[in-house]
Amino acid sequence: MIELRHVSKVFPTSDGDFTALHDINLTIEKGDIFGIVGMSGAGKSTLVRCINLLERPTQGSVLVEGLTGEGDGPRDLCEMTPAQLRQARRSISMIFQQFNLLMQRTCLKNICFPMEIAGVPKDKPRKRALQLLEIVDLPDKANASPAQLSGGQKQRIAIARALASDPQILLCDEATSALDPTTTRSILRLIRDINRRLGITVVVITHEMAVVEEICTKVAILEHGQVAETGTVEQVFSNPQTEAGRRLVYPEGVQITHQLPGSHIVRVVFNGGTAYQPLIACLAIDCGVKANILGAETRNVDGKAFGYILLGLPDDPGEAAKAISYLRAQKDVTVEEVPDYHA
């Protein structure tokens, strides 16, 4: 378990103090894959670096449970001595966007490196590294140089290296941002598999909602260094409560350019049903109401249907009300009017 209590981070600059994080409160349960998402400059990378104290919070506490050599109870990293913190960090590994592999070492020796630093007996690092190469599905790359690998393979080696210290927590700072979509999905599947097989708590920092959709169980939306919204992925994707959440979940349905005069616009949100019914056809057949599809985005999150359709309803208030009533009676959907929609 990770708990951030009233965490703030202020950087001094030539123009005065810059507040990167303000009063962050988050709880990440053991075994979660927890996504922290936001636009560039939201404070995501600063936040993840505060979790392992690569950045020391200006204020607040970072409590972590189950640290190596620290017993089972939660400990505040901010109150640890340097020696205690070094020991605690063995339970908290991190992977990065640019992999950070040692180019002068083979893949096997890259994975061995953290074990060597930790003083693991000489006969054990190689054996453990070979096991980790199997876990990341690169057993034939032991003697390869990182320069010979693709981006996805480099990230797999970086993941294997991160697992070398048998961590309880894996921090992923934009770990797939430099990869193509197909490779990104394979890396995310690997991270999810590691979470399930090894029980490691994963914190995923990303600006891409697709990454959150793919593997996360819970999510926090960051904006201007503050937590705008948090909850399960299903809760946030089906019914975002803040403007920051709506901008991320409904990127095509928030900022528009010119008003549609006289139109009744509604957003029909799918809330996790197993399949879509032909809503628009049913609306026309059952109610005799014709609707225009103005935009749509659907997605699959853990086998359930999420997403939305933007509909333009007839100008007649009675017809529009009849359509809204019909749509709201349907299972696994939420209907909301969008009075300020522009297209």
FENUR-V448234 format. One record per helix or strand of 3 or more residues. SS is the DSSP state (helix for helix, strand for strand). FROM is the first residue (numbers start at 1). TO is the last residue. If there is no record, write none. Layout:
ss: (SS & SS)
from: (FROM & FROM)
to: (TO & TO)
//
This chain:
ss: (strand & strand & strand & helix & strand & helix & helix & strand & helix & helix & helix & helix & helix & strand & helix & strand & helix & strand & strand & helix & helix & strand & helix & strand & strand & helix & strand)
from: (2 & 16 & 33 & 44 & 59 & 77 & 82 & 92 & 107 & 125 & 139 & 146 & 151 & 169 & 181 & 201 & 209 & 218 & 226 & 233 & 243 & 264 & 279 & 292 & 304 & 317 & 333)
to: (13 & 28 & 37 & 51 & 64 & 79 & 89 & 96 & 117 & 135 & 141 & 148 & 163 & 173 & 198 & 206 & 215 & 223 & 232 & 238 & 249 & 273 & 287 & 301 & 313 & 328 & 337)
//
